[in-house]
């Protein structure tokens, strides 16, 4: 099971030490690092509370809505926003930035918090907030994918954010309204990824069936039978993978944990892509353990996780290049690595395990790494990590417990 982040997301005392304006010296990858002190936040919140129309205006929004001060800190919010922040009390919400209130796992990657991290450059909420302050547009809309901590577990949050610049008693605030669009995005992902992959596999099946009607050569017939068997298996796997992902997101996936061969897992994932269009002329090199070591896992889910990592690696390199699969053993686990010579762009690395973020720098195409982390860490007692740079290429690590 995943554990909560080592740094608590709501940190009123920490916020207070940042100080205001000129006192903030922390650097930033995106927006200004300066923060209002808690005393300043409380004073602004009280002034807004003394204007009844402000509260009525916020409550009139159909979704969650907050008012942010010049340093992007929450100074007023409606009841739907409180629910979105999972019923945090007012003293914890006031003074937090939106990523901190939502418990974004990246909120404290930089000392000054939400809005200043490398991930914030690609965050739709952060971009919409900054645009409302700087562009002069009446309303700015964008979409955001966040990984948040919800009751001690990581989950993906997908929202549509709208921001507006508002002046109250000669002070400028940013109105941020946001709504959950997870179901809408799941449907889009289903159409874009699932149907795309299933139709590709079904077309291979259809083509092989048509060829069998005109081929008489025994060797060719056997080759077509092998294609049919492989494609039918792949089609079933793709349907099951989507079903299991939906169950995993709801917390309803029931893994069957039992002793499994480490080398057997490597053999199975190598065979999964052998001779497939995904592999093409790319090579898969396997380096197993001698002697073999048993792991305790759900073999089908572990194979699916490894398969997603291998597929990503194959798609990231060119013809003739190599993906290397390797297993290394520690006192309590086996660490499987998937290596290729490609390099993932830094902005994608910062958001690698978010839903609908692809390692190939395409928004909305990939759910592979997201599903690997979700299933491995929440259901297989595993750990997933990666490193990517020009010197060593890209390697993903999947650590699973020994039997």
C-alpha atoms as a printed R data frame, in Angstrom:
    type eleno elety resid chain resno       x       y       z
1   ATOM     1    CA   UNK     A     1   0.000   0.000   0.000
2   ATOM     2    CA   UNK     A     2   1.187   3.514  -0.646
3   ATOM     3    CA   UNK     A     3   1.913   5.712   2.348
4   ATOM     4    CA   UNK     A     4   1.161   9.415   2.784
5   ATOM     5    CA   UNK     A     5   3.874  11.830   1.675
6   ATOM     6    CA   UNK     A     6   6.575  12.532   4.228
7   ATOM     7    CA   UNK     A     7   5.700  16.233   4.120
8   ATOM     8    CA   UNK     A     8   2.189  17.143   5.318
9   ATOM     9    CA   UNK     A     9   0.345  19.147   2.712
10  ATOM    10    CA   UNK     A    10  -1.474  21.562   5.040
11  ATOM    11    CA   UNK     A    11   1.261  23.463   6.870
12  ATOM    12    CA   UNK     A    12  -0.058  26.692   8.445
13  ATOM    13    CA   UNK     A    13   3.069  27.107  10.583
14  ATOM    14    CA   UNK     A    14   5.277  26.594   7.544
15  ATOM    15    CA   UNK     A    15   3.283  29.120   5.545
16  ATOM    16    CA   UNK     A    16   3.658  31.668   8.303
17  ATOM    17    CA   UNK     A    17   7.459  31.371   8.216
18  ATOM    18    CA   UNK     A    18   7.523  32.278   4.522
19  ATOM    19    CA   UNK     A    19   6.434  35.794   5.361
20  ATOM    20    CA   UNK     A    20   5.169  38.313   2.864
21  ATOM    21    CA   UNK     A    21   6.405  40.008  -0.277
22  ATOM    22    CA   UNK     A    22  10.054  40.988   0.043
23  ATOM    23    CA   UNK     A    23  10.810  38.333   2.699
24  ATOM    24    CA   UNK     A    24  10.299  35.476   0.241
25  ATOM    25    CA   UNK     A    25  13.622  34.580  -1.343
26  ATOM    26    CA   UNK     A    26  12.891  31.036  -2.588
27  ATOM    27    CA   UNK     A    27  13.301  30.461  -6.296
28  ATOM    28    CA   UNK     A    28  10.537  29.312  -8.603
29  ATOM    29    CA   UNK     A    29  10.136  27.395 -11.843
30  ATOM    30    CA   UNK     A    30   6.842  29.088 -12.705
31  ATOM    31    CA   UNK     A    31   4.961  31.661 -10.615
32  ATOM    32    CA   UNK     A    32   6.046  34.129  -7.938
33  ATOM    33    CA   UNK     A    33   7.223  32.538  -4.660
34  ATOM    34    CA   UNK     A    34   6.111  35.367  -2.304
35  ATOM    35    CA   UNK     A    35   3.441  34.450   0.255
36  ATOM    36    CA   UNK     A    36   1.137  36.384   2.536
37  ATOM    37    CA   UNK     A    37   1.566  35.770   6.250
38  ATOM    38    CA   UNK     A    38  -1.186  33.995   8.135
39  ATOM    39    CA   UNK     A    39  -2.059  37.291   9.875
40  ATOM    40    CA   UNK     A    40  -2.513  38.960   6.472
41  ATOM    41    CA   UNK     A    41  -4.627  36.065   5.238
42  ATOM    42    CA   UNK     A    42  -6.886  36.163   8.289
43  ATOM    43    CA   UNK     A    43  -7.348  39.919   7.932
44  ATOM    44    CA   UNK     A    44  -8.336  39.604   4.265
45  ATOM    45    CA   UNK     A    45 -10.655  36.687   5.030
46  ATOM    46    CA   UNK     A    46 -12.410  38.716   7.725
47  ATOM    47    CA   UNK     A    47 -12.849  41.736   5.421
48  ATOM    48    CA   UNK     A    48 -14.423  39.491   2.778
49  ATOM    49    CA   UNK     A    49 -16.647  37.789   5.346
50  ATOM    50    CA   UNK     A    50 -17.951  41.235   6.332
51  ATOM    51    CA   UNK     A    51 -19.271  41.715   2.775
52  ATOM    52    CA   UNK     A    52 -22.356  39.423   2.531
53  ATOM    53    CA   UNK     A    53 -22.434  39.598  -1.254
54  ATOM    54    CA   UNK     A    54 -19.047  37.855  -1.457
55  ATOM    55    CA   UNK     A    55 -20.314  34.754   0.323
56  ATOM    56    CA   UNK     A    56 -23.541  34.753  -1.709
57  ATOM    57    CA   UNK     A    57 -21.559  35.135  -4.910
58  ATOM    58    CA   UNK     A    58 -19.305  32.156  -4.104
59  ATOM    59    CA   UNK     A    59 -22.209  29.937  -3.032
60  ATOM    60    CA   UNK     A    60 -24.072  30.768  -6.248
61  ATOM    61    CA   UNK     A    61 -21.416  28.927  -8.278
62  ATOM    62    CA   UNK     A    62 -22.585  25.440  -9.357
63  ATOM    63    CA   UNK     A    63 -19.186  23.965  -8.432
64  ATOM    64    CA   UNK     A    64 -16.277  24.595  -6.107
65  ATOM    65    CA   UNK     A    65 -15.119  28.230  -5.995
66  ATOM    66    CA   UNK     A    66 -12.424  30.095  -4.068
67  ATOM    67    CA   UNK     A    67 -11.018  33.607  -3.928
68  ATOM    68    CA   UNK     A    68  -7.226  33.952  -4.058
69  ATOM    69    CA   UNK     A    69  -5.189  36.933  -2.971
70  ATOM    70    CA   UNK     A    70  -2.299  38.432  -4.954
71  ATOM    71    CA   UNK     A    71  -0.021  35.617  -3.719
72  ATOM    72    CA   UNK     A    72  -2.469  32.912  -4.863
73  ATOM    73    CA   UNK     A    73  -3.541  31.985  -1.340
74  ATOM    74    CA   UNK     A    74  -7.118  31.104  -0.450
75  ATOM    75    CA   UNK     A    75  -8.927  33.851   1.460
76  ATOM    76    CA   UNK     A    76 -12.554  32.739   0.872
77  ATOM    77    CA   UNK     A    77 -14.263  29.575  -0.397
78  ATOM    78    CA   UNK     A    78 -17.709  28.039  -0.795
79  ATOM    79    CA   UNK     A    79 -19.103  24.812   0.677
80  ATOM    80    CA   UNK     A    80 -18.455  22.807  -2.471
81  ATOM    81    CA   UNK     A    81 -14.786  23.792  -2.308
82  ATOM    82    CA   UNK     A    82 -14.664  22.656   1.321
83  ATOM    83    CA   UNK     A    83 -16.044  19.282   0.204
84  ATOM    84    CA   UNK     A    84 -13.503  19.126  -2.625
85  ATOM    85    CA   UNK     A    85 -10.756  19.660  -0.050
86  ATOM    86    CA   UNK     A    86 -12.233  16.668   1.824
87  ATOM    87    CA   UNK     A    87 -13.819  18.661   4.672
88  ATOM    88    CA   UNK     A    88 -10.700  20.358   5.965
89  ATOM    89    CA   UNK     A    89 -11.506  22.981   8.579
90  ATOM    90    CA   UNK     A    90 -11.356  26.667   7.730
91  ATOM    91    CA   UNK     A    91  -8.099  27.386   9.549
92  ATOM    92    CA   UNK     A    92  -6.294  24.783   7.426
93  ATOM    93    CA   UNK     A    93  -7.757  25.935   4.118
94  ATOM    94    CA   UNK     A    94  -7.251  29.680   4.570
95  ATOM    95    CA   UNK     A    95  -3.750  30.653   3.489
96  ATOM    96    CA   UNK     A    96  -3.142  27.477   1.501
97  ATOM    97    CA   UNK     A    97  -2.682  27.555  -2.243
98  ATOM    98    CA   UNK     A    98  -4.950  25.392  -4.357
99  ATOM    99    CA   UNK     A    99  -2.455  22.526  -4.806
100 ATOM   100    CA   UNK     A   100  -1.816  22.487  -1.072
101 ATOM   101    CA   UNK     A   101  -5.535  22.471  -0.288
102 ATOM   102    CA   UNK     A   102  -6.054  19.586  -2.722
103 ATOM   103    CA   UNK     A   103  -2.988  17.787  -1.278
104 ATOM   104    CA   UNK     A   104  -1.159  17.616  -4.603
105 ATOM   105    CA   UNK     A   105   1.898  15.379  -4.217
106 ATOM   106    CA   UNK     A   106   4.034  18.000  -5.979
107 ATOM   107    CA   UNK     A   107   2.893  20.974  -3.902
108 ATOM   108    CA   UNK     A   108   6.071  21.119  -1.819
109 ATOM   109    CA   UNK     A   109   8.678  20.112  -4.397
110 ATOM   110    CA   UNK     A   110  10.001  23.680  -3.963
111 ATOM   111    CA   UNK     A   111  10.305  25.587  -0.660
112 ATOM   112    CA   UNK     A   112   7.686  28.193  -1.633
113 ATOM   113    CA   UNK     A   113   5.067  25.545  -2.391
114 ATOM   114    CA   UNK     A   114   2.304  25.320  -4.987
115 ATOM   115    CA   UNK     A   115   2.852  27.317  -8.173
116 ATOM   116    CA   UNK     A   116   6.650  27.305  -7.980
117 ATOM   117    CA   UNK     A   117   7.561  23.700  -8.870
118 ATOM   118    CA   UNK     A   118   8.658  22.299 -12.222
119 ATOM   119    CA   UNK     A   119   5.333  20.462 -12.493
120 ATOM   120    CA   UNK     A   120   3.415  23.733 -12.156
121 ATOM   121    CA   UNK     A   121   4.605  24.835 -15.617
122 ATOM   122    CA   UNK     A   122   2.333  22.151 -17.056
123 ATOM   123    CA   UNK     A   123  -0.537  22.455 -14.563
124 ATOM   124    CA   UNK     A   124  -3.744  23.869 -16.044
125 ATOM   125    CA   UNK     A   125  -4.842  25.373 -12.715
126 ATOM   126    CA   UNK     A   126  -1.527  27.157 -12.181
127 ATOM   127    CA   UNK     A   127  -1.552  28.477 -15.757
128 ATOM   128    CA   UNK     A   128  -5.148  29.700 -15.487
129 ATOM   129    CA   UNK     A   129  -4.443  31.513 -12.195
130 ATOM   130    CA   UNK     A   130  -1.389  33.274 -13.590
131 ATOM   131    CA   UNK     A   131  -3.160  34.176 -16.822
132 ATOM   132    CA   UNK     A   132  -6.057  35.772 -14.918
133 ATOM   133    CA   UNK     A   133  -3.607  38.035 -13.079
134 ATOM   134    CA   UNK     A   134  -1.394  38.938 -16.029
135 ATOM   135    CA   UNK     A   135  -3.275  38.640 -19.314
136 ATOM   136    CA   UNK     A   136  -6.235  40.924 -18.704
137 ATOM   137    CA   UNK     A   137  -8.663  38.299 -20.097
138 ATOM   138    CA   UNK     A   138 -12.124  38.345 -18.565
139 ATOM   139    CA   UNK     A   139 -12.167  34.560 -18.051
140 ATOM   140    CA   UNK     A   140  -9.409  31.983 -18.474
141 ATOM   141    CA   UNK     A   141 -10.186  28.259 -18.721
142 ATOM   142    CA   UNK     A   142  -7.840  25.279 -18.649
143 ATOM   143    CA   UNK     A   143  -7.746  21.616 -17.621
144 ATOM   144    CA   UNK     A   144  -5.478  20.047 -15.022
145 ATOM   145    CA   UNK     A   145  -4.369  16.564 -14.014
146 ATOM   146    CA   UNK     A   146  -3.173  16.266 -10.406
147 ATOM   147    CA   UNK     A   147  -1.964  13.374  -8.304
148 ATOM   148    CA   UNK     A   148  -3.328  13.939  -4.812
149 ATOM   149    CA   UNK     A   149  -3.274  12.176  -1.455
150 ATOM   150    CA   UNK     A   150  -6.768  11.056  -0.474
151 ATOM   151    CA   UNK     A   151  -7.074   9.196   2.843
152 ATOM   152    CA   UNK     A   152  -3.428   8.177   2.690
153 ATOM   153    CA   UNK     A   153  -3.517   6.895  -0.899
154 ATOM   154    CA   UNK     A   154  -2.489   8.505  -4.161
155 ATOM   155    CA   UNK     A   155  -5.213   9.061  -6.742
156 ATOM   156    CA   UNK     A   156  -5.583  11.021  -9.939
157 ATOM   157    CA   UNK     A   157  -7.692  14.191  -9.964
158 ATOM   158    CA   UNK     A   158  -8.855  15.735 -13.222
159 ATOM   159    CA   UNK     A   159 -10.483  19.164 -13.149
160 ATOM   160    CA   UNK     A   160 -11.534  21.997 -15.429
161 ATOM   161    CA   UNK     A   161 -10.545  25.367 -13.973
162 ATOM   162    CA   UNK     A   162 -11.903  28.824 -14.768
163 ATOM   163    CA   UNK     A   163 -10.346  31.992 -13.390
164 ATOM   164    CA   UNK     A   164 -11.386  35.637 -13.400
165 ATOM   165    CA   UNK     A   165  -9.838  38.830 -12.080
166 ATOM   166    CA   UNK     A   166 -12.093  40.482  -9.472
167 ATOM   167    CA   UNK     A   167 -11.713  43.789  -7.584
168 ATOM   168    CA   UNK     A   168 -13.291  44.064  -4.113
169 ATOM   169    CA   UNK     A   169 -12.813  47.269  -2.097
170 ATOM   170    CA   UNK     A   170 -10.000  48.289  -4.439
171 ATOM   171    CA   UNK     A   171  -8.090  45.058  -3.822
172 ATOM   172    CA   UNK     A   172  -7.506  42.590  -6.693
173 ATOM   173    CA   UNK     A   173  -8.439  38.931  -6.172
174 ATOM   174    CA   UNK     A   174  -8.565  35.907  -8.463
175 ATOM   175    CA   UNK     A   175 -11.780  33.922  -8.596
176 ATOM   176    CA   UNK     A   176 -11.024  30.243  -9.230
177 ATOM   177    CA   UNK     A   177 -13.922  27.907 -10.011
178 ATOM   178    CA   UNK     A   178 -13.208  24.244 -10.704
179 ATOM   179    CA   UNK     A   179 -15.172  21.087 -11.435
180 ATOM   180    CA   UNK     A   180 -14.336  17.395 -11.469
181 ATOM   181    CA   UNK     A   181 -14.168  16.092 -15.046
182 ATOM   182    CA   UNK     A   182 -12.784  12.640 -14.233
183 ATOM   183    CA   UNK     A   183 -15.675  10.721 -15.791
184 ATOM   184    CA   UNK     A   184 -15.588  12.847 -18.931
185 ATOM   185    CA   UNK     A   185 -11.842  12.249 -19.297
186 ATOM   186    CA   UNK     A   186 -12.198   8.537 -18.625
187 ATOM   187    CA   UNK     A   187 -14.631   8.306 -21.520
188 ATOM   188    CA   UNK     A   188 -12.214  10.227 -23.742
189 ATOM   189    CA   UNK     A   189  -9.367   7.936 -22.731
190 ATOM   190    CA   UNK     A   190 -11.518   4.898 -23.420
191 ATOM   191    CA   UNK     A   191 -12.276   6.165 -26.901
192 ATOM   192    CA   UNK     A   192  -8.712   7.278 -27.655
193 ATOM   193    CA   UNK     A   193  -6.657   4.489 -26.130
194 ATOM   194    CA   UNK     A   194  -8.817   1.465 -25.468
195 ATOM   195    CA   UNK     A   195 -10.879   1.496 -28.656
196 ATOM   196    CA   UNK     A   196  -7.764   2.373 -30.684
197 ATOM   197    CA   UNK     A   197  -5.819  -0.609 -29.347
198 ATOM   198    CA   UNK     A   198  -8.739  -3.026 -29.465
199 ATOM   199    CA   UNK     A   199  -9.592  -2.069 -33.047
200 ATOM   200    CA   UNK     A   200  -5.969  -2.507 -34.114
201 ATOM   201    CA   UNK     A   201  -5.898  -6.003 -32.629
202 ATOM   202    CA   UNK     A   202  -9.301  -6.861 -34.079
203 ATOM   203    CA   UNK     A   203  -8.098  -5.763 -37.527
204 ATOM   204    CA   UNK     A   204  -5.133  -8.126 -37.261
205 ATOM   205    CA   UNK     A   205  -7.517 -10.939 -36.342
206 ATOM   206    CA   UNK     A   206  -9.791 -10.089 -39.245
207 ATOM   207    CA   UNK     A   207  -6.904  -9.945 -41.703
208 ATOM   208    CA   UNK     A   208  -5.519 -13.298 -40.560
209 ATOM   209    CA   UNK     A   209  -8.968 -14.921 -40.902
210 ATOM   210    CA   UNK     A   210  -9.317 -13.614 -44.473
211 ATOM   211    CA   UNK     A   211  -5.861 -14.875 -45.438
212 ATOM   212    CA   UNK     A   212  -6.627 -18.357 -44.086
213 ATOM   213    CA   UNK     A   213  -9.377 -18.657 -46.703
214 ATOM   214    CA   UNK     A   214  -6.899 -18.338 -49.584
215 ATOM   215    CA   UNK     A   215  -3.661 -19.813 -48.177
216 ATOM   216    CA   UNK     A   216  -2.948 -23.515 -48.802
217 ATOM   217    CA   UNK     A   217   0.744 -23.734 -47.879
218 ATOM   218    CA   UNK     A   218   1.073 -25.608 -44.516
219 ATOM   219    CA   UNK     A   219   3.912 -23.383 -43.254
220 ATOM   220    CA   UNK     A   220   1.954 -20.218 -44.021
221 ATOM   221    CA   UNK     A   221  -1.171 -21.682 -42.478
222 ATOM   222    CA   UNK     A   222   0.688 -22.443 -39.236
223 ATOM   223    CA   UNK     A   223   2.056 -18.905 -39.199
224 ATOM   224    CA   UNK     A   224  -1.469 -17.517 -39.535
225 ATOM   225    CA   UNK     A   225  -2.692 -19.767 -36.720
226 ATOM   226    CA   UNK     A   226   0.066 -18.394 -34.491
227 ATOM   227    CA   UNK     A   227  -0.988 -14.845 -35.410
228 ATOM   228    CA   UNK     A   228  -4.598 -15.659 -34.564
229 ATOM   229    CA   UNK     A   229  -3.676 -17.178 -31.206
230 ATOM   230    CA   UNK     A   230  -1.437 -14.240 -30.273
231 ATOM   231    CA   UNK     A   231  -3.941 -11.606 -31.424
232 ATOM   232    CA   UNK     A   232  -6.869 -13.279 -29.654
233 ATOM   233    CA   UNK     A   233  -4.847 -13.421 -26.432
234 ATOM   234    CA   UNK     A   234  -3.855  -9.778 -26.841
235 ATOM   235    CA   UNK     A   235  -7.473  -8.749 -27.425
236 ATOM   236    CA   UNK     A   236  -8.608 -10.487 -24.230
237 ATOM   237    CA   UNK     A   237  -5.694  -8.927 -22.306
238 ATOM   238    CA   UNK     A   238  -6.552  -5.424 -23.496
239 ATOM   239    CA   UNK     A   239 -10.186  -5.801 -22.415
240 ATOM   240    CA   UNK     A   240  -9.183  -7.271 -19.058
241 ATOM   241    CA   UNK     A   241  -6.589  -4.525 -18.511
242 ATOM   242    CA   UNK     A   242  -9.208  -1.798 -18.959
243 ATOM   243    CA   UNK     A   243 -11.623  -3.625 -16.677
244 ATOM   244    CA   UNK     A   244  -8.963  -4.088 -13.992
245 ATOM   245    CA   UNK     A   245  -7.904  -0.440 -14.214
246 ATOM   246    CA   UNK     A   246 -11.481   0.659 -13.570
247 ATOM   247    CA   UNK     A   247 -11.712  -1.752 -10.615
248 ATOM   248    CA   UNK     A   248  -8.364  -0.540  -9.256
249 ATOM   249    CA   UNK     A   249  -9.428   3.111  -9.379
250 ATOM   250    CA   UNK     A   250 -12.595   2.247  -7.433
251 ATOM   251    CA   UNK     A   251 -10.615   0.225  -4.892
252 ATOM   252    CA   UNK     A   252 -12.340  -3.019  -5.924
253 ATOM   253    CA   UNK     A   253  -9.492  -4.943  -7.554
254 ATOM   254    CA   UNK     A   254  -8.857  -8.278  -5.804
255 ATOM   255    CA   UNK     A   255  -5.331  -9.555  -6.566
256 ATOM   256    CA   UNK     A   256  -4.495 -13.252  -6.217
257 ATOM   257    CA   UNK     A   257  -1.125 -13.250  -4.479
258 ATOM   258    CA   UNK     A   258   0.990 -16.397  -4.789
259 ATOM   259    CA   UNK     A   259   4.632 -17.438  -5.387
260 ATOM   260    CA   UNK     A   260   5.742 -16.631  -8.941
261 ATOM   261    CA   UNK     A   261   9.038 -17.174 -10.764
262 ATOM   262    CA   UNK     A   262  11.045 -13.987 -11.436
263 ATOM   263    CA   UNK     A   263  12.581 -15.488 -14.557
264 ATOM   264    CA   UNK     A   264   9.177 -16.743 -15.623
265 ATOM   265    CA   UNK     A   265   7.845 -13.189 -15.467
266 ATOM   266    CA   UNK     A   266  10.739 -11.960 -17.627
267 ATOM   267    CA   UNK     A   267  10.173 -14.780 -20.125
268 ATOM   268    CA   UNK     A   268   6.451 -14.034 -20.329
269 ATOM   269    CA   UNK     A   269   6.874 -10.307 -20.931
270 ATOM   270    CA   UNK     A   270   9.566 -10.967 -23.560
271 ATOM   271    CA   UNK     A   271   7.259 -13.373 -25.383
272 ATOM   272    CA   UNK     A   272   4.384 -10.878 -25.166
273 ATOM   273    CA   UNK     A   273   5.989  -8.584 -27.754
274 ATOM   274    CA   UNK     A   274   8.054 -11.079 -29.728
275 ATOM   275    CA   UNK     A   275   7.223 -10.672 -33.424
276 ATOM   276    CA   UNK     A   276   4.565  -8.003 -32.844
277 ATOM   277    CA   UNK     A   277   4.249  -4.725 -34.788
278 ATOM   278    CA   UNK     A   278   5.031  -2.833 -31.571
279 ATOM   279    CA   UNK     A   279   8.461  -4.456 -31.409
280 ATOM   280    CA   UNK     A   280   9.110  -4.358 -35.157
281 ATOM   281    CA   UNK     A   281  12.861  -4.571 -35.704
282 ATOM   282    CA   UNK     A   282  13.635  -3.468 -32.147
283 ATOM   283    CA   UNK     A   283  15.433  -5.956 -29.917
284 ATOM   284    CA   UNK     A   284  14.440  -7.183 -26.451
285 ATOM   285    CA   UNK     A   285  17.342  -8.445 -24.347
286 ATOM   286    CA   UNK     A   286  16.508 -10.439 -21.204
287 ATOM   287    CA   UNK     A   287  18.860 -10.852 -18.240
288 ATOM   288    CA   UNK     A   288  17.400 -13.162 -15.597
289 ATOM   289    CA   UNK     A   289  18.525 -14.425 -12.206
290 ATOM   290    CA   UNK     A   290  20.767 -17.417 -11.586
291 ATOM   291    CA   UNK     A   291  19.421 -19.104  -9.572
292 ATOM   292    CA   UNK     A   292  15.807 -18.071 -10.033
293 ATOM   293    CA   UNK     A   293  14.065 -16.278  -7.140
294 ATOM   294    CA   UNK     A   294  10.364 -16.531  -6.325
295 ATOM   295    CA   UNK     A   295   8.305 -13.398  -5.766
296 ATOM   296    CA   UNK     A   296   4.913 -13.074  -4.080
297 ATOM   297    CA   UNK     A   297   2.535 -11.359  -6.466
298 ATOM   298    CA   UNK     A   298  -0.499 -11.607  -8.715
299 ATOM   299    CA   UNK     A   299   1.197 -13.012 -11.819
300 ATOM   300    CA   UNK     A   300  -1.348 -11.586 -14.279
301 ATOM   301    CA   UNK     A   301  -1.174  -8.076 -12.817
302 ATOM   302    CA   UNK     A   302   2.628  -8.143 -12.537
303 ATOM   303    CA   UNK     A   303   2.878  -9.230 -16.167
304 ATOM   304    CA   UNK     A   304   0.524  -6.432 -17.179
305 ATOM   305    CA   UNK     A   305   2.630  -3.873 -15.295
306 ATOM   306    CA   UNK     A   306   5.856  -5.117 -16.872
307 ATOM   307    CA   UNK     A   307   4.174  -5.267 -20.270
308 ATOM   308    CA   UNK     A   308   3.155  -1.606 -20.073
309 ATOM   309    CA   UNK     A   309   6.711  -0.596 -19.197
310 ATOM   310    CA   UNK     A   310   8.171  -2.655 -22.042
311 ATOM   311    CA   UNK     A   311   5.673  -1.287 -24.547
312 ATOM   312    CA   UNK     A   312   6.528   2.289 -23.555
313 ATOM   313    CA   UNK     A   313  10.233   1.488 -23.908
314 ATOM   314    CA   UNK     A   314   9.759  -0.035 -27.368
315 ATOM   315    CA   UNK     A   315   7.733   2.943 -28.578
316 ATOM   316    CA   UNK     A   316  10.389   5.358 -27.294
317 ATOM   317    CA   UNK     A   317  13.234   4.036 -29.483
318 ATOM   318    CA   UNK     A   318  13.952   3.561 -33.182
319 ATOM   319    CA   UNK     A   319  14.394   0.502 -35.393
320 ATOM   320    CA   UNK     A   320  17.352  -1.675 -34.465
321 ATOM   321    CA   UNK     A   321  17.632  -0.279 -30.943
322 ATOM   322    CA   UNK     A   322  17.385  -2.366 -27.789
323 ATOM   323    CA   UNK     A   323  15.183  -2.651 -24.718
324 ATOM   324    CA   UNK     A   324  16.896  -4.458 -21.855
325 ATOM   325    CA   UNK     A   325  14.926  -6.374 -19.223
326 ATOM   326    CA   UNK     A   326  16.797  -7.298 -16.074
327 ATOM   327    CA   UNK     A   327  16.121  -8.662 -12.606
328 ATOM   328    CA   UNK     A   328  18.221  -7.922  -9.532
329 ATOM   329    CA   UNK     A   329  17.671  -9.369  -6.086
330 ATOM   330    CA   UNK     A   330  17.773  -7.712  -2.658
331 ATOM   331    CA   UNK     A   331  17.204  -9.175   0.806
332 ATOM   332    CA   UNK     A   332  13.433  -8.672   0.607
333 ATOM   333    CA   UNK     A   333  12.560  -8.049  -3.018
334 ATOM   334    CA   UNK     A   334  13.320  -8.507  -6.691
335 ATOM   335    CA   UNK     A   335  13.844  -5.334  -8.706
336 ATOM   336    CA   UNK     A   336  12.854  -5.588 -12.367
337 ATOM   337    CA   UNK     A   337  14.310  -2.936 -14.667
338 ATOM   338    CA   UNK     A   338  13.269  -1.903 -18.173
339 ATOM   339    CA   UNK     A   339  15.924   0.172 -19.948
340 ATOM   340    CA   UNK     A   340  16.091   1.970 -23.295
341 ATOM   341    CA   UNK     A   341  18.313   4.690 -24.748
342 ATOM   342    CA   UNK     A   342  15.540   7.265 -25.163
343 ATOM   343    CA   UNK     A   343  15.180  10.326 -22.933
344 ATOM   344    CA   UNK     A   344  11.892  11.593 -21.498
345 ATOM   345    CA   UNK     A   345  11.448  15.415 -21.632
346 ATOM   346    CA   UNK     A   346  11.842  17.041 -18.172
347 ATOM   347    CA   UNK     A   347   8.317  18.464 -18.165
348 ATOM   348    CA   UNK     A   348   6.910  14.962 -18.726
349 ATOM   349    CA   UNK     A   349   9.197  13.438 -16.086
350 ATOM   350    CA   UNK     A   350   7.728  15.814 -13.514
351 ATOM   351    CA   UNK     A   351   4.230  14.405 -14.149
352 ATOM   352    CA   UNK     A   352   5.119  10.882 -15.229
353 ATOM   353    CA   UNK     A   353   2.609   8.912 -13.171
354 ATOM   354    CA   UNK     A   354  -0.423  11.138 -13.653
355 ATOM   355    CA   UNK     A   355  -3.400   9.797 -15.531
356 ATOM   356    CA   UNK     A   356  -3.469  10.742 -19.230
357 ATOM   357    CA   UNK     A   357   0.153  11.942 -19.262
358 ATOM   358    CA   UNK     A   358   2.261  10.083 -21.803
359 ATOM   359    CA   UNK     A   359   6.014   9.446 -21.671
360 ATOM   360    CA   UNK     A   360   5.996  10.392 -25.359
361 ATOM   361    CA   UNK     A   361   5.043  14.002 -24.585
362 ATOM   362    CA   UNK     A   362   1.457  13.519 -25.784
363 ATOM   363    CA   UNK     A   363  -1.312  14.704 -23.487
364 ATOM   364    CA   UNK     A   364  -4.150  12.260 -23.095
365 ATOM   365    CA   UNK     A   365  -2.618   9.332 -25.016
366 ATOM   366    CA   UNK     A   366  -1.032   7.195 -22.345
367 ATOM   367    CA   UNK     A   367  -2.315   5.613 -19.141
368 ATOM   368    CA   UNK     A   368   0.404   2.960 -18.986
369 ATOM   369    CA   UNK     A   369   2.718   4.358 -16.313
370 ATOM   370    CA   UNK     A   370  -0.257   5.630 -14.298
371 ATOM   371    CA   UNK     A   371  -1.820   2.154 -14.202
372 ATOM   372    CA   UNK     A   372   1.534   0.515 -13.387
373 ATOM   373    CA   UNK     A   373   2.052   2.696 -10.322
374 ATOM   374    CA   UNK     A   374  -1.571   2.425  -9.212
375 ATOM   375    CA   UNK     A   375  -1.735  -1.379  -9.397
376 ATOM   376    CA   UNK     A   376   1.836  -2.182  -8.307
377 ATOM   377    CA   UNK     A   377   1.869   0.078  -5.264
378 ATOM   378    CA   UNK     A   378  -1.724  -0.200  -4.107
379 ATOM   379    CA   UNK     A   379  -2.347  -3.879  -4.805
380 ATOM   380    CA   UNK     A   380   0.962  -5.758  -5.265
381 ATOM   381    CA   UNK     A   381   2.948  -4.347  -2.298
382 ATOM   382    CA   UNK     A   382   5.427  -3.038  -4.875
383 ATOM   383    CA   UNK     A   383   7.277   0.161  -5.671
384 ATOM   384    CA   UNK     A   384   7.701   1.899  -9.041
385 ATOM   385    CA   UNK     A   385  10.325   4.510  -9.935
386 ATOM   386    CA   UNK     A   386  12.303   5.746 -12.929
387 ATOM   387    CA   UNK     A   387  15.294   7.799 -14.033
388 ATOM   388    CA   UNK     A   388  15.905   9.427 -17.409
389 ATOM   389    CA   UNK     A   389  18.872  11.448 -18.652
390 ATOM   390    CA   UNK     A   390  21.096  11.916 -21.702
391 ATOM   391    CA   UNK     A   391  23.969   9.902 -20.251
392 ATOM   392    CA   UNK     A   392  22.147   6.685 -19.327
393 ATOM   393    CA   UNK     A   393  18.844   6.807 -21.190
394 ATOM   394    CA   UNK     A   394  15.642   5.800 -19.402
395 ATOM   395    CA   UNK     A   395  15.121   3.022 -16.881
396 ATOM   396    CA   UNK     A   396  11.911   2.087 -15.051
397 ATOM   397    CA   UNK     A   397  12.158  -0.016 -11.902
398 ATOM   398    CA   UNK     A   398   9.417  -2.310 -10.568
399 ATOM   399    CA   UNK     A   399  10.219  -3.726  -7.140
400 ATOM   400    CA   UNK     A   400   8.140  -6.691  -5.949
401 ATOM   401    CA   UNK     A   401   8.434  -8.599  -2.650
402 ATOM   402    CA   UNK     A   402  10.140 -11.992  -2.491
403 ATOM   403    CA   UNK     A   403   7.996 -14.993  -1.608
